[in-house]
């Protein structure tokens, strides 16, 4: 089995129920890009998520927080 090198493109043709519809950010993992391929035509349907995408809606209260004991 050949292992792709960093920077190479990996195509997964089918994943059943585990495609983007079942993807989540569990454990802070960004979701991958999603592309549609039709013969020689490739369309980027969804961009890869970044760390900034994952934390966009998070807020920290102002001031110091007391540690809970």
N, CA, C and O atoms as a Tripos MOL2 file, in Angstrom:
@<TRIPOS>MOLECULE
protein
  276   275    69     0     0
PROTEIN
NO_CHARGES

@<TRIPOS>ATOM
      1 N           0.8380   -1.1800    0.0000 N.3       1 UNK1
      2 CA          0.0000    0.0000    0.0000 C.3       1 UNK1
      3 C           0.8840    1.2450    0.0000 C.2       1 UNK1
      4 O           1.8000    1.3710    0.8120 O.2       1 UNK1
      5 N           0.5990    2.1480   -0.9100 N.am      2 UNK2
      6 CA          1.3800    3.3820   -1.0160 C.3       2 UNK2
      7 C           0.8150    4.4400   -0.0740 C.2       2 UNK2
      8 O          -0.3970    4.6500   -0.0230 O.2       2 UNK2
      9 N           1.6940    5.1060    0.6700 N.am      3 UNK3
     10 CA          1.2820    6.1440    1.6160 C.3       3 UNK3
     11 C           1.5190    7.5070    0.9730 C.2       3 UNK3
     12 O           2.6230    7.7790    0.5020 O.2       3 UNK3
     13 N           0.4810    8.3870    0.9430 N.am      4 UNK4
     14 CA          0.6900    9.7040    0.3380 C.3       4 UNK4
     15 C           1.6550   10.5490    1.1650 C.2       4 UNK4
     16 O           1.6700   10.4780    2.3940 O.2       4 UNK4
     17 N           2.4530   11.3430    0.4730 N.am      5 UNK5
     18 CA          3.4000   12.2410    1.1300 C.3       5 UNK5
     19 C           2.7000   13.5540    1.4710 C.2       5 UNK5
     20 O           1.6950   13.8930    0.8470 O.2       5 UNK5
     21 N           3.2170   14.2970    2.4510 N.am      6 UNK6
     22 CA          2.6310   15.6050    2.7730 C.3       6 UNK6
     23 C           2.5470   16.4840    1.5290 C.2       6 UNK6
     24 O           3.5020   16.5850    0.7600 O.2       6 UNK6
     25 N           1.3870   17.1160    1.3440 N.am      7 UNK7
     26 CA          1.1760   17.9930    0.2010 C.3       7 UNK7
     27 C           0.5410   17.3050   -1.0000 C.2       7 UNK7
     28 O           0.0610   17.9800   -1.9110 O.2       7 UNK7
     29 N           0.5290   15.9780   -1.0190 N.am      8 UNK8
     30 CA         -0.1190   15.2560   -2.1130 C.3       8 UNK8
     31 C          -1.6270   15.2540   -1.9070 C.2       8 UNK8
     32 O          -2.1080   15.4530   -0.7910 O.2       8 UNK8
     33 N          -2.3610   15.0340   -2.9680 N.am      9 UNK9
     34 CA         -3.8260   14.9960   -2.9110 C.3       9 UNK9
     35 C          -4.2630   13.5510   -2.6980 C.2       9 UNK9
     36 O          -3.7720   12.6350   -3.3580 O.2       9 UNK9
     37 N          -5.1870   13.3640   -1.7720 N.am     10 UNK10
     38 CA         -5.7380   12.0410   -1.4930 C.3      10 UNK10
     39 C          -7.2150   12.0570   -1.8580 C.2      10 UNK10
     40 O          -7.9720   12.8690   -1.3250 O.2      10 UNK10
     41 N          -7.6290   11.1890   -2.7410 N.am     11 UNK11
     42 CA         -9.0340   11.1040   -3.1510 C.3      11 UNK11
     43 C          -9.6760    9.8900   -2.4980 C.2      11 UNK11
     44 O          -9.1700    8.7740   -2.6200 O.2      11 UNK11
     45 N         -10.7800   10.1050   -1.8100 N.am     12 UNK12
     46 CA        -11.5650    9.0270   -1.2150 C.3      12 UNK12
     47 C         -12.8820    9.0220   -1.9690 C.2      12 UNK12
     48 O         -13.6870    9.9420   -1.8220 O.2      12 UNK12
     49 N         -13.1050    8.0050   -2.7660 N.am     13 UNK13
     50 CA        -14.2570    8.0280   -3.6630 C.3      13 UNK13
     51 C         -15.5890    7.8200   -2.9570 C.2      13 UNK13
     52 O         -16.6070    8.3530   -3.3980 O.2      13 UNK13
     53 N         -15.6000    7.0670   -1.8860 N.am     14 UNK14
     54 CA        -16.8510    6.8630   -1.1640 C.3      14 UNK14
     55 C         -16.5560    6.5330    0.2950 C.2      14 UNK14
     56 O         -15.5900    5.8360    0.6040 O.2      14 UNK14
     57 N         -17.3980    7.0420    1.1810 N.am     15 UNK15
     58 CA        -17.2060    6.8040    2.6140 C.3      15 UNK15
     59 C         -18.5000    6.3840    3.2920 C.2      15 UNK15
     60 O         -18.5710    6.3260    4.5200 O.2      15 UNK15
     61 N         -19.5210    6.0900    2.4990 N.am     16 UNK16
     62 CA        -20.7890    5.6630    3.0770 C.3      16 UNK16
     63 C         -21.3880    6.7320    3.9690 C.2      16 UNK16
     64 O         -21.4780    7.8940    3.5750 O.2      16 UNK16
     65 N         -21.7970    6.3470    5.1660 N.am     17 UNK17
     66 CA        -22.4510    7.2750    6.1000 C.3      17 UNK17
     67 C         -21.4680    8.2070    6.7860 C.2      17 UNK17
     68 O         -21.8850    9.0730    7.5550 O.2      17 UNK17
     69 N         -20.1660    8.0550    6.5280 N.am     18 UNK18
     70 CA        -19.1830    8.8440    7.2550 C.3      18 UNK18
     71 C         -18.6380   10.0100    6.4430 C.2      18 UNK18
     72 O         -17.5190   10.4570    6.6920 O.2      18 UNK18
     73 N         -19.3940   10.5080    5.4870 N.am     19 UNK19
     74 CA        -18.9920   11.6710    4.7120 C.3      19 UNK19
     75 C         -19.2220   12.9520    5.5020 C.2      19 UNK19
     76 O         -19.3660   12.9260    6.7240 O.2      19 UNK19
     77 N         -19.2540   14.0630    4.7940 N.am     20 UNK20
     78 CA        -19.3760   15.3610    5.4550 C.3      20 UNK20
     79 C         -20.6640   15.4670    6.2580 C.2      20 UNK20
     80 O         -20.6990   16.1690    7.2690 O.2      20 UNK20
     81 N         -21.7190   14.7880    5.8320 N.am     21 UNK21
     82 CA        -22.9980   14.8790    6.5470 C.3      21 UNK21
     83 C         -22.8910   14.3510    7.9770 C.2      21 UNK21
     84 O         -23.6820   14.7410    8.8360 O.2      21 UNK21
     85 N         -21.9330   13.4780    8.2420 N.am     22 UNK22
     86 CA        -21.7410   12.9350    9.5810 C.3      22 UNK22
     87 C         -20.5040   13.5170   10.2670 C.2      22 UNK22
     88 O         -20.1690   13.1230   11.3840 O.2      22 UNK22
     89 N         -19.8270   14.4530    9.5990 N.am     23 UNK23
     90 CA        -18.6040   15.0340   10.1630 C.3      23 UNK23
     91 C         -18.9390   15.9510   11.3380 C.2      23 UNK23
     92 O         -20.0320   16.5130   11.4080 O.2      23 UNK23
     93 N         -18.0010   16.0910   12.2420 N.am     24 UNK24
     94 CA        -18.1820   16.9990   13.3760 C.3      24 UNK24
     95 C         -16.8250   17.5760   13.7610 C.2      24 UNK24
     96 O         -15.7950   17.2050   13.1990 O.2      24 UNK24
     97 N         -16.8420   18.4730   14.7110 N.am     25 UNK25
     98 CA        -15.6040   19.0690   15.2030 C.3      25 UNK25
     99 C         -15.2190   18.4650   16.5520 C.2      25 UNK25
    100 O         -14.5430   19.1040   17.3580 O.2      25 UNK25
    101 N         -15.6550   17.2340   16.7890 N.am     26 UNK26
    102 CA        -15.3350   16.5510   18.0310 C.3      26 UNK26
    103 C         -13.8230   16.5610   18.2420 C.2      26 UNK26
    104 O         -13.0620   16.2980   17.3100 O.2      26 UNK26
    105 N         -13.3990   16.8570   19.4370 N.am     27 UNK27
    106 CA        -11.9780   16.9390   19.7950 C.3      27 UNK27
    107 C         -11.2320   18.0350   19.0280 C.2      27 UNK27
    108 O         -10.0130   17.9690   18.8720 O.2      27 UNK27
    109 N         -11.9740   19.0460   18.5470 N.am     28 UNK28
    110 CA        -11.3430   20.1850   17.9030 C.3      28 UNK28
    111 C         -10.6660   19.8730   16.5920 C.2      28 UNK28
    112 O          -9.6660   20.5020   16.2480 O.2      28 UNK28
    113 N         -11.1890   18.9170   15.8570 N.am     29 UNK29
    114 CA        -10.5880   18.5710   14.5630 C.3      29 UNK29
    115 C         -11.3410   19.2960   13.4450 C.2      29 UNK29
    116 O         -12.5550   19.1450   13.3120 O.2      29 UNK29
    117 N         -10.6200   20.0790   12.6470 N.am     30 UNK30
    118 CA        -11.2960   20.7640   11.5380 C.3      30 UNK30
    119 C         -11.7320   19.7670   10.4700 C.2      30 UNK30
    120 O         -11.0860   18.7420   10.2550 O.2      30 UNK30
    121 N         -12.8370   20.0880    9.8080 N.am     31 UNK31
    122 CA        -13.3400   19.2200    8.7380 C.3      31 UNK31
    123 C         -12.5450   19.4660    7.4580 C.2      31 UNK31
    124 O         -12.0700   20.5790    7.2290 O.2      31 UNK31
    125 N         -12.3960   18.4350    6.6200 N.am     32 UNK32
    126 CA        -11.6050   18.5760    5.3900 C.3      32 UNK32
    127 C         -12.3730   19.3230    4.3020 C.2      32 UNK32
    128 O         -13.5760   19.5590    4.4110 O.2      32 UNK32
    129 N         -11.6480   19.6830    3.2640 N.am     33 UNK33
    130 CA        -12.2830   20.2720    2.0840 C.3      33 UNK33
    131 C         -13.1350   19.2090    1.4020 C.2      33 UNK33
    132 O         -12.9270   18.0100    1.5860 O.2      33 UNK33
    133 N         -14.0880   19.6710    0.6190 N.am     34 UNK34
    134 CA        -14.9610   18.7530   -0.1000 C.3      34 UNK34
    135 C         -14.9980   19.1970   -1.5660 C.2      34 UNK34
    136 O         -15.2830   20.3580   -1.8600 O.2      34 UNK34
    137 N         -14.7130   18.2760   -2.4700 N.am     35 UNK35
    138 CA        -14.6750   18.6060   -3.8930 C.3      35 UNK35
    139 C         -15.6250   17.7090   -4.6750 C.2      35 UNK35
    140 O         -15.8380   16.5480   -4.3250 O.2      35 UNK35
    141 N         -16.1900   18.2660   -5.7350 N.am     36 UNK36
    142 CA        -17.0090   17.4940   -6.6680 C.3      36 UNK36
    143 C         -16.1770   17.2820   -7.9230 C.2      36 UNK36
    144 O         -15.5610   18.2200   -8.4300 O.2      36 UNK36
    145 N         -16.1550   16.0540   -8.4250 N.am     37 UNK37
    146 CA        -15.3720   15.7380   -9.6090 C.3      37 UNK37
    147 C         -16.3080   15.1510  -10.6590 C.2      37 UNK37
    148 O         -17.0650   14.2180  -10.3930 O.2      37 UNK37
    149 N         -16.2330   15.7270  -11.8660 N.am     38 UNK38
    150 CA        -17.0310   15.2440  -12.9890 C.3      38 UNK38
    151 C         -16.0970   15.1170  -14.1820 C.2      38 UNK38
    152 O         -15.8560   16.0910  -14.8960 O.2      38 UNK38
    153 N         -15.5740   13.9210  -14.3970 N.am     39 UNK39
    154 CA        -14.6020   13.7290  -15.4720 C.3      39 UNK39
    155 C         -13.3450   14.5300  -15.1910 C.2      39 UNK39
    156 O         -12.6600   14.2850  -14.1990 O.2      39 UNK39
    157 N         -13.0370   15.4850  -16.0570 N.am     40 UNK40
    158 CA        -11.8600   16.3340  -15.9000 C.3      40 UNK40
    159 C         -12.1540   17.6020  -15.1030 C.2      40 UNK40
    160 O         -11.2340   18.3480  -14.7690 O.2      40 UNK40
    161 N         -13.4220   17.8520  -14.7960 N.am     41 UNK41
    162 CA        -13.8100   19.0820  -14.0870 C.3      41 UNK41
    163 C         -13.8210   18.8420  -12.5780 C.2      41 UNK41
    164 O         -14.3510   17.8380  -12.1010 O.2      41 UNK41
    165 N         -13.2290   19.7770  -11.8340 N.am     42 UNK42
    166 CA        -13.1870   19.7010  -10.3720 C.3      42 UNK42
    167 C         -13.7460   21.0050   -9.8150 C.2      42 UNK42
    168 O         -13.3670   22.0930  -10.2480 O.2      42 UNK42
    169 N         -14.6520   20.8790   -8.8470 N.am     43 UNK43
    170 CA        -15.2660   22.0450   -8.2250 C.3      43 UNK43
    171 C         -15.0900   21.9280   -6.7130 C.2      43 UNK43
    172 O         -15.4660   20.9130   -6.1270 O.2      43 UNK43
    173 N         -14.5250   22.9510   -6.0740 N.am     44 UNK44
    174 CA        -14.3700   22.9620   -4.6220 C.3      44 UNK44
    175 C         -15.7080   23.3390   -3.9990 C.2      44 UNK44
    176 O         -16.1020   24.5060   -4.0220 O.2      44 UNK44
    177 N         -16.4010   22.3600   -3.4470 N.am     45 UNK45
    178 CA        -17.7360   22.5770   -2.8870 C.3      45 UNK45
    179 C         -17.6800   23.1840   -1.4870 C.2      45 UNK45
    180 O         -18.5790   23.9330   -1.1030 O.2      45 UNK45
    181 N         -16.6440   22.8710   -0.7270 N.am     46 UNK46
    182 CA        -16.4990   23.4000    0.6270 C.3      46 UNK46
    183 C         -15.0210   23.4870    0.9420 C.2      46 UNK46
    184 O         -14.2780   22.5280    0.7370 O.2      46 UNK46
    185 N         -14.5880   24.6480    1.4480 N.am     47 UNK47
    186 CA        -13.1830   24.8200    1.8020 C.3      47 UNK47
    187 C         -12.8590   24.0830    3.0940 C.2      47 UNK47
    188 O         -13.7380   23.8550    3.9250 O.2      47 UNK47
    189 N         -11.6050   23.7160    3.2590 N.am     48 UNK48
    190 CA        -11.1230   23.0910    4.4840 C.3      48 UNK48
    191 C         -11.3010   24.0770    5.6390 C.2      48 UNK48
    192 O         -11.0650   25.2740    5.4690 O.2      48 UNK48
    193 N         -11.7110   23.5940    6.8010 N.am     49 UNK49
    194 CA        -11.8500   24.4560    7.9720 C.3      49 UNK49
    195 C         -10.4840   24.7610    8.5720 C.2      49 UNK49
    196 O          -9.5510   23.9650    8.4650 O.2      49 UNK49
    197 N         -10.3830   25.9170    9.1980 N.am     50 UNK50
    198 CA         -9.1460   26.3340    9.8490 C.3      50 UNK50
    199 C          -9.3750   26.4200   11.3520 C.2      50 UNK50
    200 O         -10.5090   26.3050   11.8170 O.2      50 UNK50
    201 N          -8.3120   26.6200   12.1050 N.am     51 UNK51
    202 CA         -8.4430   26.8190   13.5460 C.3      51 UNK51
    203 C          -9.3310   28.0250   13.8290 C.2      51 UNK51
    204 O         -10.1480   27.9950   14.7500 O.2      51 UNK51
    205 N          -9.1740   29.0810   13.0440 N.am     52 UNK52
    206 CA         -9.9990   30.2720   13.2290 C.3      52 UNK52
    207 C         -11.4810   29.9490   13.0370 C.2      52 UNK52
    208 O         -12.3260   30.4950   13.7480 O.2      52 UNK52
    209 N         -11.8080   29.0680   12.0840 N.am     53 UNK53
    210 CA        -13.1930   28.6450   11.8870 C.3      53 UNK53
    211 C         -13.7260   27.9460   13.1350 C.2      53 UNK53
    212 O         -14.8760   28.1480   13.5230 O.2      53 UNK53
    213 N         -12.8830   27.1230   13.7620 N.am     54 UNK54
    214 CA        -13.3200   26.3480   14.9300 C.3      54 UNK54
    215 C         -13.6050   27.2230   16.1390 C.2      54 UNK54
    216 O         -14.5020   26.9130   16.9240 O.2      54 UNK54
    217 N         -12.8590   28.3120   16.3070 N.am     55 UNK55
    218 CA        -13.0090   29.1190   17.5270 C.3      55 UNK55
    219 C         -13.7610   30.4310   17.2840 C.2      55 UNK55
    220 O         -13.8810   31.2500   18.1950 O.2      55 UNK55
    221 N         -14.2650   30.6350   16.0690 N.am     56 UNK56
    222 CA        -14.9220   31.8860   15.6980 C.3      56 UNK56
    223 C         -15.9900   32.3240   16.7010 C.2      56 UNK56
    224 O         -16.0180   33.5000   17.0660 O.2      56 UNK56
    225 N         -16.8490   31.4540   17.1500 N.am     57 UNK57
    226 CA        -17.9560   31.8340   18.0210 C.3      57 UNK57
    227 C         -17.6560   31.7800   19.5100 C.2      57 UNK57
    228 O         -18.5390   32.0690   20.3170 O.2      57 UNK57
    229 N         -16.4490   31.4220   19.8970 N.am     58 UNK58
    230 CA        -16.1280   31.2940   21.3170 C.3      58 UNK58
    231 C         -15.8220   32.6510   21.9390 C.2      58 UNK58
    232 O         -15.2610   33.5310   21.2860 O.2      58 UNK58
    233 N         -16.1920   32.8120   23.1910 N.am     59 UNK59
    234 CA        -15.9550   34.0490   23.9180 C.3      59 UNK59
    235 C         -15.3940   33.7260   25.2950 C.2      59 UNK59
    236 O         -15.7180   32.6930   25.8810 O.2      59 UNK59
    237 N         -14.5460   34.6230   25.8080 N.am     60 UNK60
    238 CA        -13.9930   34.5090   27.1610 C.3      60 UNK60
    239 C         -14.5210   35.6910   27.9400 C.2      60 UNK60
    240 O         -14.4330   36.8210   27.4590 O.2      60 UNK60
    241 N         -15.0740   35.4740   29.1420 N.am     61 UNK61
    242 CA        -15.5880   36.6060   29.9270 C.3      61 UNK61
    243 C         -14.4830   37.5740   30.2880 C.2      61 UNK61
    244 O         -13.3370   37.1620   30.4680 O.2      61 UNK61
    245 N         -14.8050   38.8700   30.3980 N.am     62 UNK62
    246 CA        -13.7800   39.8440   30.7680 C.3      62 UNK62
    247 C         -13.3200   39.6410   32.1990 C.2      62 UNK62
    248 O         -14.0740   39.1360   33.0300 O.2      62 UNK62
    249 N         -12.0920   40.0300   32.4920 N.am     63 UNK63
    250 CA        -11.5550   39.9000   33.8520 C.3      63 UNK63
    251 C         -11.0530   38.5060   34.1280 C.2      63 UNK63
    252 O         -11.1510   37.6090   33.2900 O.2      63 UNK63
    253 N         -10.5190   38.3430   35.3050 N.am     64 UNK64
    254 CA         -9.9770   37.0410   35.6790 C.3      64 UNK64
    255 C         -11.0830   36.1070   36.1400 C.2      64 UNK64
    256 O         -12.0350   36.5240   36.7990 O.2      64 UNK64
    257 N         -10.9450   34.8830   35.7960 N.am     65 UNK65
    258 CA        -11.8960   33.8560   36.2390 C.3      65 UNK65
    259 C         -11.3120   33.1670   37.4510 C.2      65 UNK65
    260 O         -10.1220   32.8500   37.4730 O.2      65 UNK65
    261 N         -12.1300   32.9320   38.4570 N.am     66 UNK66
    262 CA        -11.7010   32.1980   39.6510 C.3      66 UNK66
    263 C         -11.6550   30.7220   39.3210 C.2      66 UNK66
    264 O         -12.6310   30.1880   38.7940 O.2      66 UNK66
    265 N         -10.5520   30.0370   39.6130 N.am     67 UNK67
    266 CA        -10.5220   28.5960   39.3670 C.3      67 UNK67
    267 C         -11.4900   27.8720   40.3030 C.2      67 UNK67
    268 O         -11.5850   28.1910   41.4880 O.2      67 UNK67
    269 N         -12.1990   26.9030   39.7540 N.am     68 UNK68
    270 CA        -13.1290   26.1380   40.6110 C.3      68 UNK68
    271 C         -12.3530   25.0780   41.3770 C.2      68 UNK68
    272 O         -11.3870   24.5070   40.8720 O.2      68 UNK68
    273 N         -12.7870   24.8290   42.5890 N.am     69 UNK69
    274 CA        -12.1180   23.8150   43.4160 C.3      69 UNK69
    275 C         -13.0480   22.6970   43.7620 C.2      69 UNK69
    276 O         -12.6530   21.7570   44.4520 O.2      69 UNK69
@<TRIPOS>BOND
     1     1     2 1
     2     2     3 1
     3     3     4 2
     4     3     5 am
     5     5     6 1
     6     6     7 1
     7     7     8 2
     8     7     9 am
     9     9    10 1
    10    10    11 1
    11    11    12 2
    12    11    13 am
    13    13    14 1
    14    14    15 1
    15    15    16 2
    16    15    17 am
    17    17    18 1
    18    18    19 1
    19    19    20 2
    20    19    21 am
    21    21    22 1
    22    22    23 1
    23    23    24 2
    24    23    25 am
    25    25    26 1
    26    26    27 1
    27    27    28 2
    28    27    29 am
    29    29    30 1
    30    30    31 1
    31    31    32 2
    32    31    33 am
    33    33    34 1
    34    34    35 1
    35    35    36 2
    36    35    37 am
    37    37    38 1
    38    38    39 1
    39    39    40 2
    40    39    41 am
    41    41    42 1
    42    42    43 1
    43    43    44 2
    44    43    45 am
    45    45    46 1
    46    46    47 1
    47    47    48 2
    48    47    49 am
    49    49    50 1
    50    50    51 1
    51    51    52 2
    52    51    53 am
    53    53    54 1
    54    54    55 1
    55    55    56 2
    56    55    57 am
    57    57    58 1
    58    58    59 1
    59    59    60 2
    60    59    61 am
    61    61    62 1
    62    62    63 1
    63    63    64 2
    64    63    65 am
    65    65    66 1
    66    66    67 1
    67    67    68 2
    68    67    69 am
    69    69    70 1
    70    70    71 1
    71    71    72 2
    72    71    73 am
    73    73    74 1
    74    74    75 1
    75    75    76 2
    76    75    77 am
    77    77    78 1
    78    78    79 1
    79    79    80 2
    80    79    81 am
    81    81    82 1
    82    82    83 1
    83    83    84 2
    84    83    85 am
    85    85    86 1
    86    86    87 1
    87    87    88 2
    88    87    89 am
    89    89    90 1
    90    90    91 1
    91    91    92 2
    92    91    93 am
    93    93    94 1
    94    94    95 1
    95    95    96 2
    96    95    97 am
    97    97    98 1
    98    98    99 1
    99    99   100 2
   100    99   101 am
   101   101   102 1
   102   102   103 1
   103   103   104 2
   104   103   105 am
   105   105   106 1
   106   106   107 1
   107   107   108 2
   108   107   109 am
   109   109   110 1
   110   110   111 1
   111   111   112 2
   112   111   113 am
   113   113   114 1
   114   114   115 1
   115   115   116 2
   116   115   117 am
   117   117   118 1
   118   118   119 1
   119   119   120 2
   120   119   121 am
   121   121   122 1
   122   122   123 1
   123   123   124 2
   124   123   125 am
   125   125   126 1
   126   126   127 1
   127   127   128 2
   128   127   129 am
   129   129   130 1
   130   130   131 1
   131   131   132 2
   132   131   133 am
   133   133   134 1
   134   134   135 1
   135   135   136 2
   136   135   137 am
   137   137   138 1
   138   138   139 1
   139   139   140 2
   140   139   141 am
   141   141   142 1
   142   142   143 1
   143   143   144 2
   144   143   145 am
   145   145   146 1
   146   146   147 1
   147   147   148 2
   148   147   149 am
   149   149   150 1
   150   150   151 1
   151   151   152 2
   152   151   153 am
   153   153   154 1
   154   154   155 1
   155   155   156 2
   156   155   157 am
   157   157   158 1
   158   158   159 1
   159   159   160 2
   160   159   161 am
   161   161   162 1
   162   162   163 1
   163   163   164 2
   164   163   165 am
   165   165   166 1
   166   166   167 1
   167   167   168 2
   168   167   169 am
   169   169   170 1
   170   170   171 1
   171   171   172 2
   172   171   173 am
   173   173   174 1
   174   174   175 1
   175   175   176 2
   176   175   177 am
   177   177   178 1
   178   178   179 1
   179   179   180 2
   180   179   181 am
   181   181   182 1
   182   182   183 1
   183   183   184 2
   184   183   185 am
   185   185   186 1
   186   186   187 1
   187   187   188 2
   188   187   189 am
   189   189   190 1
   190   190   191 1
   191   191   192 2
   192   191   193 am
   193   193   194 1
   194   194   195 1
   195   195   196 2
   196   195   197 am
   197   197   198 1
   198   198   199 1
   199   199   200 2
   200   199   201 am
   201   201   202 1
   202   202   203 1
   203   203   204 2
   204   203   205 am
   205   205   206 1
   206   206   207 1
   207   207   208 2
   208   207   209 am
   209   209   210 1
   210   210   211 1
   211   211   212 2
   212   211   213 am
   213   213   214 1
   214   214   215 1
   215   215   216 2
   216   215   217 am
   217   217   218 1
   218   218   219 1
   219   219   220 2
   220   219   221 am
   221   221   222 1
   222   222   223 1
   223   223   224 2
   224   223   225 am
   225   225   226 1
   226   226   227 1
   227   227   228 2
   228   227   229 am
   229   229   230 1
   230   230   231 1
   231   231   232 2
   232   231   233 am
   233   233   234 1
   234   234   235 1
   235   235   236 2
   236   235   237 am
   237   237   238 1
   238   238   239 1
   239   239   240 2
   240   239   241 am
   241   241   242 1
   242   242   243 1
   243   243   244 2
   244   243   245 am
   245   245   246 1
   246   246   247 1
   247   247   248 2
   248   247   249 am
   249   249   250 1
   250   250   251 1
   251   251   252 2
   252   251   253 am
   253   253   254 1
   254   254   255 1
   255   255   256 2
   256   255   257 am
   257   257   258 1
   258   258   259 1
   259   259   260 2
   260   259   261 am
   261   261   262 1
   262   262   263 1
   263   263   264 2
   264   263   265 am
   265   265   266 1
   266   266   267 1
   267   267   268 2
   268   267   269 am
   269   269   270 1
   270   270   271 1
   271   271   272 2
   272   271   273 am
   273   273   274 1
   274   274   275 1
   275   275   276 2
@<TRIPOS>SUBSTRUCTURE
     1 UNK1         2 RESIDUE 1 A UNK
     2 UNK2         6 RESIDUE 1 A UNK
     3 UNK3        10 RESIDUE 1 A UNK
     4 UNK4        14 RESIDUE 1 A UNK
     5 UNK5        18 RESIDUE 1 A UNK
     6 UNK6        22 RESIDUE 1 A UNK
     7 UNK7        26 RESIDUE 1 A UNK
     8 UNK8        30 RESIDUE 1 A UNK
     9 UNK9        34 RESIDUE 1 A UNK
    10 UNK10       38 RESIDUE 1 A UNK
    11 UNK11       42 RESIDUE 1 A UNK
    12 UNK12       46 RESIDUE 1 A UNK
    13 UNK13       50 RESIDUE 1 A UNK
    14 UNK14       54 RESIDUE 1 A UNK
    15 UNK15       58 RESIDUE 1 A UNK
    16 UNK16       62 RESIDUE 1 A UNK
    17 UNK17       66 RESIDUE 1 A UNK
    18 UNK18       70 RESIDUE 1 A UNK
    19 UNK19       74 RESIDUE 1 A UNK
    20 UNK20       78 RESIDUE 1 A UNK
    21 UNK21       82 RESIDUE 1 A UNK
    22 UNK22       86 RESIDUE 1 A UNK
    23 UNK23       90 RESIDUE 1 A UNK
    24 UNK24       94 RESIDUE 1 A UNK
    25 UNK25       98 RESIDUE 1 A UNK
    26 UNK26      102 RESIDUE 1 A UNK
    27 UNK27      106 RESIDUE 1 A UNK
    28 UNK28      110 RESIDUE 1 A UNK
    29 UNK29      114 RESIDUE 1 A UNK
    30 UNK30      118 RESIDUE 1 A UNK
    31 UNK31      122 RESIDUE 1 A UNK
    32 UNK32      126 RESIDUE 1 A UNK
    33 UNK33      130 RESIDUE 1 A UNK
    34 UNK34      134 RESIDUE 1 A UNK
    35 UNK35      138 RESIDUE 1 A UNK
    36 UNK36      142 RESIDUE 1 A UNK
    37 UNK37      146 RESIDUE 1 A UNK
    38 UNK38      150 RESIDUE 1 A UNK
    39 UNK39      154 RESIDUE 1 A UNK
    40 UNK40      158 RESIDUE 1 A UNK
    41 UNK41      162 RESIDUE 1 A UNK
    42 UNK42      166 RESIDUE 1 A UNK
    43 UNK43      170 RESIDUE 1 A UNK
    44 UNK44      174 RESIDUE 1 A UNK
    45 UNK45      178 RESIDUE 1 A UNK
    46 UNK46      182 RESIDUE 1 A UNK
    47 UNK47      186 RESIDUE 1 A UNK
    48 UNK48      190 RESIDUE 1 A UNK
    49 UNK49      194 RESIDUE 1 A UNK
    50 UNK50      198 RESIDUE 1 A UNK
    51 UNK51      202 RESIDUE 1 A UNK
    52 UNK52      206 RESIDUE 1 A UNK
    53 UNK53      210 RESIDUE 1 A UNK
    54 UNK54      214 RESIDUE 1 A UNK
    55 UNK55      218 RESIDUE 1 A UNK
    56 UNK56      222 RESIDUE 1 A UNK
    57 UNK57      226 RESIDUE 1 A UNK
    58 UNK58      230 RESIDUE 1 A UNK
    59 UNK59      234 RESIDUE 1 A UNK
    60 UNK60      238 RESIDUE 1 A UNK
    61 UNK61      242 RESIDUE 1 A UNK
    62 UNK62      246 RESIDUE 1 A UNK
    63 UNK63      250 RESIDUE 1 A UNK
    64 UNK64      254 RESIDUE 1 A UNK
    65 UNK65      258 RESIDUE 1 A UNK
    66 UNK66      262 RESIDUE 1 A UNK
    67 UNK67      266 RESIDUE 1 A UNK
    68 UNK68      270 RESIDUE 1 A UNK
    69 UNK69      274 RESIDUE 1 A UNK
